[in-house]
């Protein structure tokens, strides 16, 4: 296995650190050379192999091979490392770290080009890829795609400026690491990540609001808000390589230069894990009730439980199960049921976004991304996405992560250093918490 056989052994690592220890106390020049040699001794051989695969003119699709290799590794980790030993899993994770570092250097923002994608000027191949890769709001047909690229809308992507896979760019060697400094090739006409933006009067609370204020009736010059409603990464092998955060900030600057009167920059984002989390928590609550464990703590308040059990057509006698039963039904067709659910579901969604954590950071991956990027948890919106996926994943709820330009750095540092999420009074009110 490449990850184990092409990595320094324990004995080799100990010998390398021993040589370093023998020389580090000598002259400054000797210590510097010893440190450089230690770095070189601990570099796994597969780094040179990967670099050769990517840069060789005799190997077609070298970069695609490396991206696919890392995508395979990530899928293995997502499955819990099944089929490999603990030692192999550790070696594979170390290899993944090296690959991510190399890809992060090759695909850094400094090497990428921001391009606007339009229906009229972009190639048919690129438009097909935008429709194919769209991961947030499925493109129905070419007319739908044309609308998303039309008046009141913008679509931007990050592209690598080099040519086809297997035809390398000119390397830019640096003294520290040739592998890390080599800018790779990319697929022509294929964005690495792309974002859809709507130019609308105010902060959007539903996808319908975006549709109603763009297209034929769009007033781009009078727009006050830029709403980012979809961001899609096209390469699974680049997971964990930060590009989306740079893309949002680059697009903010781009649209500000075109429309100086814009005053609000925000997302209208899905909550893809909300319904799954809710179902899991209800199951844990029910299991906890059987053995009186910590998971017996209810999610619902007493008044909410009473409301749910009082709705017509509810067969379940336990309120948490009744909530899941209702959410599986066509509940939006009944205005009484929808009105009763609104404060309950919004509070639970706000709880999921703000209170549920993994390693002290937001459990929800979208929340974690935007808050880490310096955004504020601004608003949770009712019946914002009535599509099949929107109802299935998040009961139609969407969220605004607001980018207040003067607070981006502060918010990022608060979250990264102190695990603090900047949150609006409105969201705190949903949670019935004191600000």
TAWO-V273525 format. One record per residue. N is the residue number from 1. RES is the residue in three letters. OMEGA is omega in whole degrees, 0 to 359 (none if undefined). NEAR is the number of other C-alpha atoms within 8 Angstrom. D_LAST is the distance of its C-alpha to the last C-alpha in Angstrom with 2 decimals. Layout:
# TAWO-V273525
n->[N | N]
res->[RES | RES]
omega->[OMEGA | OMEGA]
near->[NEAR | NEAR]
d_last->[D_LAST | D_LAST]
This chain:
# TAWO-V273525
n->[1 | 2 | 3 | 4 | 5 | 6 | 7 | 8 | 9 | 10 | 11 | 12 | 13 | 14 | 15 | 16 | 17 | 18 | 19 | 20 | 21 | 22 | 23 | 24 | 25 | 26 | 27 | 28 | 29 | 30 | 31 | 32 | 33 | 34 | 35 | 36 | 37 | 38 | 39 | 40 | 41 | 42 | 43 | 44 | 45 | 46 | 47 | 48 | 49 | 50 | 51 | 52 | 53 | 54 | 55 | 56 | 57 | 58 | 59 | 60 | 61 | 62 | 63 | 64 | 65 | 66 | 67 | 68 | 69 | 70 | 71 | 72 | 73 | 74 | 75 | 76 | 77 | 78 | 79 | 80 | 81 | 82 | 83 | 84 | 85 | 86 | 87 | 88 | 89 | 90 | 91 | 92 | 93 | 94 | 95 | 96 | 97 | 98 | 99 | 100 | 101 | 102 | 103 | 104 | 105 | 106 | 107 | 108 | 109 | 110 | 111 | 112 | 113 | 114 | 115 | 116 | 117 | 118 | 119 | 120 | 121 | 122 | 123 | 124 | 125 | 126 | 127 | 128 | 129 | 130 | 131 | 132 | 133 | 134 | 135 | 136 | 137 | 138 | 139 | 140 | 141 | 142 | 143 | 144 | 145 | 146 | 147 | 148 | 149 | 150 | 151 | 152 | 153 | 154 | 155 | 156 | 157 | 158 | 159 | 160 | 161 | 162 | 163 | 164 | 165 | 166 | 167 | 168 | 169 | 170 | 171 | 172 | 173 | 174 | 175 | 176 | 177 | 178 | 179 | 180 | 181 | 182 | 183 | 184 | 185 | 186 | 187 | 188 | 189 | 190 | 191 | 192 | 193 | 194 | 195 | 196 | 197 | 198 | 199 | 200 | 201 | 202 | 203 | 204 | 205 | 206 | 207 | 208 | 209 | 210 | 211 | 212 | 213 | 214 | 215 | 216 | 217 | 218 | 219 | 220 | 221 | 222 | 223 | 224 | 225 | 226 | 227 | 228 | 229 | 230 | 231 | 232 | 233 | 234 | 235 | 236 | 237 | 238 | 239 | 240 | 241 | 242 | 243 | 244 | 245 | 246 | 247 | 248 | 249 | 250 | 251 | 252 | 253 | 254 | 255 | 256 | 257 | 258 | 259 | 260 | 261 | 262 | 263 | 264 | 265 | 266 | 267 | 268 | 269 | 270 | 271 | 272 | 273 | 274 | 275 | 276 | 277 | 278 | 279 | 280 | 281 | 282 | 283 | 284 | 285 | 286 | 287 | 288 | 289 | 290 | 291 | 292 | 293 | 294 | 295 | 296 | 297 | 298 | 299 | 300 | 301 | 302 | 303 | 304 | 305 | 306 | 307 | 308 | 309 | 310 | 311 | 312 | 313 | 314 | 315 | 316 | 317 | 318 | 319 | 320 | 321 | 322 | 323 | 324 | 325 | 326 | 327 | 328 | 329 | 330 | 331 | 332 | 333 | 334 | 335 | 336 | 337 | 338 | 339 | 340 | 341 | 342 | 343 | 344 | 345 | 346 | 347 | 348 | 349 | 350 | 351 | 352 | 353 | 354 | 355 | 356 | 357 | 358 | 359 | 360 | 361 | 362 | 363 | 364 | 365 | 366 | 367 | 368 | 369 | 370 | 371 | 372 | 373 | 374 | 375 | 376 | 377 | 378 | 379 | 380 | 381 | 382 | 383 | 384 | 385 | 386 | 387 | 388 | 389 | 390 | 391 | 392 | 393 | 394 | 395 | 396 | 397 | 398 | 399 | 400 | 401 | 402 | 403 | 404 | 405 | 406 | 407 | 408 | 409 | 410 | 411 | 412 | 413 | 414 | 415 | 416 | 417 | 418 | 419 | 420 | 421 | 422 | 423 | 424 | 425 | 426 | 427 | 428 | 429 | 430 | 431 | 432 | 433 | 434 | 435]
res->[UNK | UNK | UNK | UNK | UNK | UNK | UNK | UNK | UNK | UNK | UNK | UNK | UNK | UNK | UNK | UNK | UNK | UNK | UNK | UNK | UNK | UNK | UNK | UNK | UNK | UNK | UNK | UNK | UNK | UNK | UNK | UNK | UNK | UNK | UNK | UNK | UNK | UNK | UNK | UNK | UNK | UNK | UNK | UNK | UNK | UNK | UNK | UNK | UNK | UNK | UNK | UNK | UNK | UNK | UNK | UNK | UNK | UNK | UNK | UNK | UNK | UNK | UNK | UNK | UNK | UNK | UNK | UNK | UNK | UNK | UNK | UNK | UNK | UNK | UNK | UNK | UNK | UNK | UNK | UNK | UNK | UNK | UNK | UNK | UNK | UNK | UNK | UNK | UNK | UNK | UNK | UNK | UNK | UNK | UNK | UNK | UNK | UNK | UNK | UNK | UNK | UNK | UNK | UNK | UNK | UNK | UNK | UNK | UNK | UNK | UNK | UNK | UNK | UNK | UNK | UNK | UNK | UNK | UNK | UNK | UNK | UNK | UNK | UNK | UNK | UNK | UNK | UNK | UNK | UNK | UNK | UNK | UNK | UNK | UNK | UNK | UNK | UNK | UNK | UNK | UNK | UNK | UNK | UNK | UNK | UNK | UNK | UNK | UNK | UNK | UNK | UNK | UNK | UNK | UNK | UNK | UNK | UNK | UNK | UNK | UNK | UNK | UNK | UNK | UNK | UNK | UNK | UNK | UNK | UNK | UNK | UNK | UNK | UNK | UNK | UNK | UNK | UNK | UNK | UNK | UNK | UNK | UNK | UNK | UNK | UNK | UNK | UNK | UNK | UNK | UNK | UNK | UNK | UNK | UNK | UNK | UNK | UNK | UNK | UNK | UNK | UNK | UNK | UNK | UNK | UNK | UNK | UNK | UNK | UNK | UNK | UNK | UNK | UNK | UNK | UNK | UNK | UNK | UNK | UNK | UNK | UNK | UNK | UNK | UNK | UNK | UNK | UNK | UNK | UNK | UNK | UNK | UNK | UNK | UNK | UNK | UNK | UNK | UNK | UNK | UNK | UNK | UNK | UNK | UNK | UNK | UNK | UNK | UNK | UNK | UNK | UNK | UNK | UNK | UNK | UNK | UNK | UNK | UNK | UNK | UNK | UNK | UNK | UNK | UNK | UNK | UNK | UNK | UNK | UNK | UNK | UNK | UNK | UNK | UNK | UNK | UNK | UNK | UNK | UNK | UNK | UNK | UNK | UNK | UNK | UNK | UNK | UNK | UNK | UNK | UNK | UNK | UNK | UNK | UNK | UNK | UNK | UNK | UNK | UNK | UNK | UNK | UNK | UNK | UNK | UNK | UNK | UNK | UNK | UNK | UNK | UNK | UNK | UNK | UNK | UNK | UNK | UNK | UNK | UNK | UNK | UNK | UNK | UNK | UNK | UNK | UNK | UNK | UNK | UNK | UNK | UNK | UNK | UNK | UNK | UNK | UNK | UNK | UNK | UNK | UNK | UNK | UNK | UNK | UNK | UNK | UNK | UNK | UNK | UNK | UNK | UNK | UNK | UNK | UNK | UNK | UNK | UNK | UNK | UNK | UNK | UNK | UNK | UNK | UNK | UNK | UNK | UNK | UNK | UNK | UNK | UNK | UNK | UNK | UNK | UNK | UNK | UNK | UNK | UNK | UNK | UNK | UNK | UNK | UNK | UNK | UNK | UNK | UNK | UNK | UNK | UNK | UNK | UNK | UNK | UNK | UNK | UNK | UNK | UNK | UNK | UNK | UNK | UNK | UNK | UNK | UNK | UNK | UNK | UNK | UNK | UNK | UNK | UNK | UNK | UNK | UNK | UNK | UNK | UNK | UNK | UNK | UNK | UNK | UNK | UNK | UNK | UNK | UNK | UNK | UNK | UNK | UNK | UNK | UNK]
omega->[184 | 185 | 182 | 186 | 183 | 176 | 176 | 176 | 177 | 180 | 179 | 179 | 179 | 179 | 181 | 179 | 176 | 178 | 178 | 181 | 181 | 188 | 189 | 183 | 181 | 184 | 178 | 179 | 179 | 179 | 180 | 179 | 180 | 179 | 178 | 180 | 178 | 177 | 182 | 182 | 185 | 177 | 178 | 182 | 182 | 175 | 178 | 179 | 180 | 179 | 178 | 180 | 183 | 191 | 185 | 175 | 182 | 182 | 178 | 175 | 183 | 181 | 178 | 178 | 182 | 178 | 178 | 178 | 181 | 177 | 177 | 178 | 182 | 177 | 177 | 180 | 179 | 179 | 178 | 178 | 183 | 177 | 178 | 179 | 179 | 179 | 179 | 180 | 178 | 179 | 179 | 179 | 176 | 178 | 178 | 178 | 178 | 180 | 180 | 178 | 180 | 180 | 178 | 177 | 182 | 183 | 178 | 185 | 181 | 179 | 189 | 178 | 174 | 180 | 173 | 179 | 181 | 181 | 186 | 189 | 179 | 183 | 176 | 179 | 180 | 179 | 177 | 180 | 178 | 179 | 183 | 187 | 185 | 189 | 186 | 180 | 186 | 177 | 184 | 182 | 183 | 177 | 176 | 179 | 179 | 178 | 181 | 179 | 186 | 185 | 181 | 180 | 173 | 173 | 180 | 177 | 170 | 178 | 171 | 188 | 184 | 186 | 188 | 175 | 179 | 175 | 193 | 170 | 173 | 181 | 174 | 187 | 174 | 186 | 187 | 185 | 178 | 184 | 185 | 186 | 184 | 178 | 189 | 173 | 181 | 177 | 180 | 178 | 177 | 179 | 175 | 177 | 179 | 186 | 175 | 183 | 176 | 177 | 189 | 183 | 188 | 178 | 185 | 179 | 178 | 173 | 177 | 178 | 178 | 180 | 183 | 185 | 174 | 182 | 186 | 182 | 184 | 174 | 185 | 182 | 180 | 182 | 176 | 185 | 170 | 185 | 178 | 188 | 176 | 173 | 187 | 171 | 187 | 186 | 178 | 181 | 178 | 177 | 181 | 174 | 188 | 172 | 182 | 181 | 177 | 180 | 180 | 182 | 178 | 180 | 176 | 180 | 181 | 182 | 176 | 180 | 180 | 182 | 185 | 183 | 177 | 182 | 182 | 177 | 187 | 170 | 160 | 195 | 173 | 174 | 192 | 184 | 189 | 183 | 179 | 178 | 182 | 179 | 179 | 180 | 178 | 178 | 178 | 178 | 181 | 177 | 179 | 179 | 182 | 183 | 176 | 181 | 180 | 182 | 178 | 180 | 185 | 173 | 186 | 171 | 182 | 181 | 178 | 178 | 180 | 179 | 184 | 182 | 179 | 180 | 183 | 176 | 181 | 182 | 183 | 180 | 179 | 190 | 180 | 177 | 178 | 178 | 179 | 179 | 181 | 182 | 176 | 182 | 177 | 190 | 181 | 180 | 181 | 186 | 180 | 179 | 181 | 180 | 179 | 182 | 190 | 182 | 182 | 183 | 179 | 178 | 180 | 177 | 178 | 177 | 180 | 184 | 190 | 189 | 183 | 187 | 168 | 183 | 176 | 176 | 183 | 178 | 182 | 186 | 180 | 176 | 181 | 181 | 187 | 179 | 176 | 181 | 176 | 181 | 178 | 175 | 194 | 187 | 175 | 193 | 183 | 178 | 184 | 181 | 185 | 176 | 180 | 180 | 180 | 179 | 182 | 186 | 189 | 180 | 178 | 183 | 173 | 186 | 173 | 168 | 188 | 178 | 175 | 195 | 182 | 183 | 186 | 182 | 180 | 182 | 178 | 182 | 178 | 183 | 183 | 186 | 188 | 180 | 182 | 177 | 174 | 188 | 181 | 175 | 181 | 178 | 178 | 177 | 177 | 182 | 183 | 177 | 174 | 177 | none]
near->[5 | 7 | 12 | 9 | 6 | 10 | 11 | 10 | 6 | 6 | 6 | 8 | 11 | 8 | 8 | 11 | 9 | 8 | 9 | 13 | 8 | 7 | 10 | 13 | 7 | 7 | 7 | 7 | 6 | 10 | 13 | 9 | 8 | 12 | 10 | 8 | 9 | 11 | 8 | 7 | 9 | 9 | 9 | 9 | 8 | 10 | 11 | 9 | 8 | 9 | 9 | 8 | 10 | 14 | 11 | 11 | 8 | 5 | 9 | 8 | 9 | 13 | 13 | 8 | 8 | 11 | 12 | 10 | 9 | 12 | 11 | 9 | 10 | 9 | 8 | 10 | 8 | 7 | 7 | 6 | 9 | 6 | 4 | 7 | 6 | 6 | 6 | 10 | 10 | 8 | 10 | 11 | 8 | 9 | 9 | 10 | 8 | 9 | 10 | 11 | 9 | 10 | 11 | 10 | 11 | 12 | 12 | 10 | 7 | 4 | 10 | 11 | 8 | 10 | 8 | 8 | 11 | 10 | 9 | 4 | 6 | 9 | 7 | 6 | 7 | 10 | 10 | 8 | 9 | 8 | 10 | 7 | 9 | 10 | 8 | 8 | 6 | 7 | 10 | 7 | 6 | 7 | 7 | 9 | 11 | 9 | 9 | 10 | 12 | 12 | 10 | 13 | 13 | 14 | 13 | 12 | 14 | 13 | 14 | 12 | 9 | 10 | 11 | 10 | 13 | 15 | 11 | 14 | 9 | 5 | 7 | 7 | 8 | 7 | 5 | 4 | 8 | 9 | 9 | 10 | 12 | 11 | 12 | 12 | 15 | 13 | 8 | 7 | 8 | 9 | 10 | 11 | 15 | 13 | 14 | 13 | 12 | 14 | 14 | 18 | 9 | 8 | 9 | 10 | 12 | 13 | 10 | 8 | 9 | 11 | 8 | 8 | 12 | 16 | 12 | 5 | 7 | 10 | 10 | 9 | 5 | 7 | 13 | 12 | 15 | 14 | 14 | 14 | 11 | 12 | 12 | 11 | 10 | 8 | 9 | 9 | 12 | 11 | 7 | 5 | 9 | 9 | 9 | 9 | 10 | 9 | 14 | 9 | 8 | 9 | 9 | 9 | 8 | 8 | 10 | 10 | 7 | 6 | 8 | 7 | 8 | 11 | 6 | 12 | 13 | 13 | 11 | 16 | 12 | 10 | 12 | 8 | 9 | 11 | 11 | 8 | 8 | 8 | 9 | 8 | 8 | 10 | 8 | 10 | 12 | 9 | 10 | 12 | 10 | 7 | 6 | 8 | 8 | 6 | 11 | 12 | 6 | 7 | 6 | 8 | 7 | 6 | 6 | 9 | 11 | 9 | 9 | 13 | 12 | 7 | 8 | 4 | 4 | 11 | 5 | 9 | 7 | 7 | 12 | 10 | 10 | 14 | 9 | 9 | 10 | 10 | 9 | 7 | 6 | 8 | 10 | 7 | 6 | 8 | 7 | 6 | 10 | 11 | 8 | 10 | 9 | 9 | 9 | 9 | 8 | 13 | 10 | 9 | 11 | 13 | 10 | 11 | 11 | 8 | 8 | 10 | 9 | 7 | 4 | 6 | 9 | 13 | 11 | 12 | 7 | 8 | 11 | 11 | 9 | 12 | 16 | 11 | 9 | 14 | 15 | 15 | 14 | 12 | 10 | 12 | 12 | 11 | 10 | 12 | 12 | 8 | 7 | 6 | 6 | 14 | 12 | 9 | 13 | 14 | 10 | 14 | 17 | 17 | 15 | 14 | 16 | 12 | 12 | 10 | 5 | 5 | 9 | 12 | 8 | 8 | 15 | 13 | 10 | 11 | 13 | 9 | 6 | 7 | 9 | 7 | 11 | 9 | 9 | 10 | 7 | 8 | 13 | 12 | 9 | 11 | 9 | 6 | 7 | 5 | 4]
d_last->[53.74 | 52.73 | 49.50 | 51.46 | 54.89 | 53.80 | 51.31 | 52.36 | 53.45 | 52.27 | 55.62 | 55.39 | 51.90 | 53.13 | 56.20 | 54.19 | 51.84 | 54.95 | 56.60 | 53.51 | 53.42 | 57.11 | 56.64 | 53.25 | 54.60 | 57.46 | 57.42 | 54.34 | 56.22 | 57.08 | 53.51 | 52.22 | 54.90 | 54.13 | 50.45 | 51.45 | 53.92 | 51.37 | 49.07 | 52.07 | 53.24 | 49.93 | 49.57 | 50.43 | 53.52 | 51.75 | 49.90 | 53.30 | 54.26 | 51.18 | 51.79 | 55.41 | 54.52 | 52.21 | 54.49 | 57.94 | 59.76 | 61.72 | 58.77 | 57.47 | 53.85 | 52.91 | 49.30 | 48.91 | 50.33 | 47.76 | 44.85 | 46.28 | 46.79 | 43.15 | 42.11 | 44.41 | 42.83 | 39.32 | 40.65 | 42.24 | 39.01 | 37.19 | 39.89 | 39.29 | 42.35 | 44.80 | 48.42 | 48.03 | 48.26 | 45.52 | 47.44 | 47.84 | 44.17 | 43.23 | 45.80 | 44.57 | 40.96 | 42.30 | 44.32 | 41.33 | 39.54 | 42.60 | 42.87 | 39.25 | 39.76 | 42.97 | 41.56 | 38.55 | 41.06 | 43.28 | 40.58 | 38.44 | 37.06 | 39.83 | 42.46 | 40.92 | 41.62 | 39.21 | 41.20 | 40.54 | 41.93 | 43.65 | 45.80 | 48.65 | 48.94 | 47.70 | 50.29 | 50.72 | 50.18 | 46.78 | 45.74 | 46.87 | 44.74 | 41.61 | 42.26 | 43.12 | 40.20 | 37.39 | 35.01 | 32.11 | 33.88 | 37.54 | 40.08 | 42.33 | 45.29 | 46.40 | 45.55 | 41.94 | 41.96 | 43.59 | 40.84 | 38.16 | 40.13 | 41.02 | 39.85 | 36.15 | 35.69 | 36.06 | 36.72 | 36.92 | 38.02 | 38.59 | 42.28 | 44.29 | 47.08 | 49.86 | 52.39 | 53.17 | 52.46 | 55.22 | 56.10 | 54.30 | 53.04 | 54.52 | 52.87 | 51.13 | 52.02 | 50.09 | 51.50 | 48.86 | 48.91 | 50.91 | 49.09 | 45.64 | 46.81 | 48.81 | 47.32 | 48.07 | 49.40 | 47.60 | 48.70 | 49.63 | 47.78 | 45.09 | 41.51 | 39.67 | 36.35 | 35.74 | 32.97 | 33.01 | 31.29 | 31.25 | 31.44 | 29.96 | 28.78 | 25.04 | 22.39 | 24.21 | 22.77 | 26.03 | 29.16 | 31.10 | 29.40 | 30.66 | 34.10 | 34.32 | 33.58 | 35.80 | 39.49 | 42.04 | 39.56 | 37.49 | 36.90 | 36.15 | 36.63 | 34.17 | 31.44 | 28.02 | 26.36 | 27.62 | 26.42 | 27.31 | 28.00 | 30.19 | 30.90 | 33.77 | 35.40 | 39.09 | 40.12 | 38.98 | 40.56 | 38.07 | 35.03 | 32.90 | 34.57 | 31.89 | 33.11 | 30.52 | 28.01 | 30.82 | 31.92 | 28.65 | 28.60 | 32.33 | 32.01 | 29.28 | 31.77 | 34.61 | 33.23 | 31.92 | 35.47 | 36.88 | 34.39 | 33.02 | 31.17 | 28.69 | 25.16 | 23.03 | 23.50 | 21.92 | 23.06 | 23.55 | 23.72 | 24.95 | 23.43 | 26.81 | 25.91 | 23.79 | 26.72 | 28.42 | 25.43 | 25.08 | 28.81 | 28.81 | 26.06 | 27.92 | 31.10 | 29.55 | 28.27 | 31.77 | 33.47 | 31.25 | 32.16 | 35.76 | 35.50 | 32.53 | 30.68 | 27.01 | 26.91 | 27.54 | 23.82 | 23.31 | 20.93 | 21.32 | 20.13 | 23.13 | 22.82 | 22.60 | 25.67 | 27.51 | 26.95 | 28.20 | 31.25 | 32.11 | 32.56 | 36.20 | 37.96 | 35.72 | 38.09 | 35.78 | 35.17 | 32.21 | 28.95 | 27.78 | 31.29 | 31.32 | 28.33 | 30.24 | 33.37 | 31.85 | 30.40 | 33.94 | 35.43 | 35.77 | 32.82 | 32.05 | 35.44 | 34.37 | 31.97 | 31.23 | 30.26 | 28.16 | 26.24 | 25.70 | 24.52 | 22.05 | 18.87 | 19.97 | 20.75 | 17.76 | 15.42 | 17.78 | 17.94 | 14.20 | 14.46 | 17.52 | 16.18 | 12.95 | 13.91 | 17.69 | 19.12 | 22.58 | 23.23 | 19.56 | 19.44 | 18.56 | 21.27 | 21.76 | 24.20 | 23.27 | 19.57 | 20.80 | 23.25 | 21.09 | 18.13 | 20.88 | 22.45 | 19.59 | 17.99 | 14.47 | 13.50 | 13.60 | 14.86 | 16.57 | 19.82 | 22.09 | 25.84 | 25.64 | 28.51 | 31.23 | 33.68 | 35.09 | 33.17 | 29.89 | 30.31 | 31.66 | 29.01 | 25.75 | 26.71 | 26.64 | 22.94 | 22.19 | 19.25 | 18.77 | 18.19 | 18.12 | 20.06 | 19.11 | 22.22 | 21.11 | 18.23 | 20.19 | 21.53 | 18.34 | 16.51 | 19.66 | 19.94 | 16.40 | 17.11 | 20.74 | 20.54 | 17.29 | 16.45 | 13.01 | 12.27 | 10.92 | 9.10 | 8.70 | 6.59 | 9.76 | 9.78 | 6.54 | 8.33 | 11.35 | 10.23 | 9.36 | 6.36 | 3.80 | 0.00]
